[in-house]
Amino acid sequence: MPISSQTSRTAAARVSDAWFPTHALIALILLAGFGVRLPHLADPPLRFHPTRQYRSAVMARGYYVRKLQGLTPAELNAARVAAASQGAIEPPLMEHLASRLYQLAGREALWLPRLVSVLAWTGGGAALWWLAASLLSPPAAVAAVMVFMFVPWGIEASQAFQPDPLMVGLTVATLAAAWRQHQQRGTGSAGSWILLSALATAAILAKPMAVFFVAPAVLILAIQRIGWRRGCCAAGLWILAVSLPAAGYYTYGTDDVFESRFFPALWPTLPFWQAWAAILNRVAGWYLVLPALAGIVLATRSARAFVAALWIGYLAFGLAFAYHIHTHDYYSLPLLPILGLSLGAVVDRIARLDVSPSAHRRLAAVGVVTLLGAGALSLRSADVFASSAGVEAEAAGYRRIGELVQHSTRVASLDATSYGYAINYHGLINTSNWPLSIDLTLDRLSGVKEVPAAQRLASLGAIDFFVATNQAELNLQPELRAFLGERLLIARDGSPESWRYVVYDLRRAGATLQPDRLSVFVRTRGAITAAPTVELRTLPAGRWRVEVPTPGLFDVQPRQGVGPATLSIIPREAAAEVDRTVDVYVYTDEGSLPQATVAVRFRAAPPVPSAGPFGAVDSPPDPVVLAADPVTFSGWALDEVDLRRVWAGYTNDSGAVVPLGEAVRLGMRPDVAKIYPNKHDIFHSAWTLTLSSDVVSRIPQPAVLRFYAENGDGQRTEIGTRTVAGAVR
């Protein structure tokens, strides 16, 4: 070790020995850090990247499947198929270790591999303590380990059943071993070299990203010992040697998993750096990152190059895996020990201040209070003692799905939480993942031809069941929703308006109604208006029946039938005022669960004279400048009792109105419904009308489009106009 470094270390040790209870404090921090990671280990791992964790869980179960007890043949087969469908990514070290632990325990228990992650992380904390104490000073070591063990995001991340916590723990141990070799000027015993090489090999084999942190540190230490040329050659050969097992695995044991990970085109884009910065803020917070960057400058001369090399490694790692570094926060898990060392350098600089012993004691007191306060805030932020009821209920729902589909391996799932992995694990089934709406949007933007739902399902092979666990996501795919509506709904956890999961049997007929909400308004002791209609869709051979809970208000015809049909909602004469919403149900012969529901708002109001329909044209603004593209007009319209249609036209030379087209009534305008809650059919007050430029160009210029709303009594009201300029001819 250089004389200056040895002198500064001696001074730091002398100060520390005088007032800093290092070993006891480190032991307390490690023990507390280990303890706060235990409460939720037995919970279903649904809080932190469930896709990644359940993938490992499914694989580990596959290695242990022959030992599983109490499962039916269907459940065992589903477990085998689900595990066999997982392609290789990293070497399955954690998964094989989990299966061995299951054998020792005599049962499958997900908390066992998660405990391995916690132990690996805690071991990394012990290695970080030794490294920071040797590289900087004991006070710096306390700060480094405190950061490493108690950053809130890191508490949950280090519990995960995935290779990253193990890789980080082994990486920190490798760095400590490398610094020990450097302290001995590279002349340590053969055992020390073997230990260093074994740790590095294991870290890189656990996850190859470790090489980005091991290589720069070993390289800079070699250069400091033996110069640039010899150091680069020696470090390069050593890094190549310890990387050979991992290189062999990725060459011969798996597909090219790095093929879709290198995106240099992202480097010059601002959103990439903004997203990466957001990840840093989520992982550690800028209140830690910025002081840590200052620690590079404040570190002692002997430590500065080592700490800077680790930051350079993280930057290189992020650029090499540009897509994942700004979308997957756990790719920044190796940043936590770097932050710890860097912040330790800041503490080390404070500890070396030339002040009186009493000032050091005051600094120590402030430091201890700060550590305790930071630890308490960390525990609160990490929700260490939060309730497990939510994830337990979610896992129970997945188990119920498995029972409903009879542990089939012929299931498709629309699952935005874990892409079907959690359903496969808890439900003991095997699902084919259905793309999310964002995936379909990206396909369209990339020019990929859109595939109908029936054709996409056929491409997945024989699929008997469809499971959806995200209502908003299913609503974003109306074509899929319509397809599923014609198949038998066998389970729904929740109401039609708000559910947690739905399960369809694709082999049997169901039904769907369009629209699923409407209004029927009448006048008390007055004439009955024309009956609104609802389209019932089902398979051609699907038998169905309608149930009306309150037939005294209105009837539905026909009440039963086979195949698609048009249902009429026929109001009955009302003697008194009524305002009720009634759910009308459609059942099929094959299921006891309602397959479709239409919510009918029935209102009987006093027979006062009607003021006629009313509404507005909201867009586009006036005047409208046409180009070659069609133009879409939109607005809203309502009536007291019976709005029939919204349409547009223009007035010819003789004063007659020439129709141009009828608007499509889409759905509710919440702002309009709030102002006019008692008007007719607030569920379908919004409308749009699209006119091609060819249609408008045939209108004598200047063109003034007039928009009308009509009710069932024939009353017509002009609700707006638009002047058309620059029509394309």
ABEGO torsion letter per residue (X at the ends): XBAAAAAAAAAAAAAAAAABBAAAAAAAAAAAAAAAAAAAAABBBAABGAAAAAAAAAAAAAAAAAABBGBBAAAAAAAAAAAAABBBBBBBAAAAAAAAAAAAAGBBBAAAAAAAAAAAAAAAAAAAAAAAAAABBAAAAAAAAAAAAABAAAAAAAABBBAAAAAAAAAAAAAAAAAAAAAAGGABBAAAAAAAAAAAAAAAAABAAAAAAAAAAAAAAAAAAAEAAAAAAAAAAAAAAAAAAAAAAAAAABBBAAAAABBAAAAABAAAAAAAAAAAAAAAEAAAAAAAAAAAAABBAAAAAAAAAAAAAAAAAAAABAAAAAABAAAAAAAAAAAAAAAAAAAAAAAABBBBAAAAAAAAAAAAAAAAAAAAAAAAAAGAABBAAAAAAAAAAAAAAAAAAGGBABBBBBBAAAGGAAAAAAAGBBBBBBBBAAAAAAAAAAGBBBBBAAAAAAAAEBBABBBBABAAAAAABAAAAAAAAABBBABBBEBAABBABBBBBAABBBBBBOBABBBBBBBBGBBBBBBBBBBBBBBAABBBBBBBABAAABBBOBABEBEBBBBBBBBBBBABBBBBBBBBBBBBAABABBABBBBBBBBBBBBBBBAEBBEBBAOBBOBBBBBABBBBBBEBBBBAABBABBBBBBBBAAGBBBBAEBBBBABBBAAAAAABAABBGAAAABBBBBBBAAAAAABBOBBBBBBBBBBAAGBBBBAEBBBBBGBBX
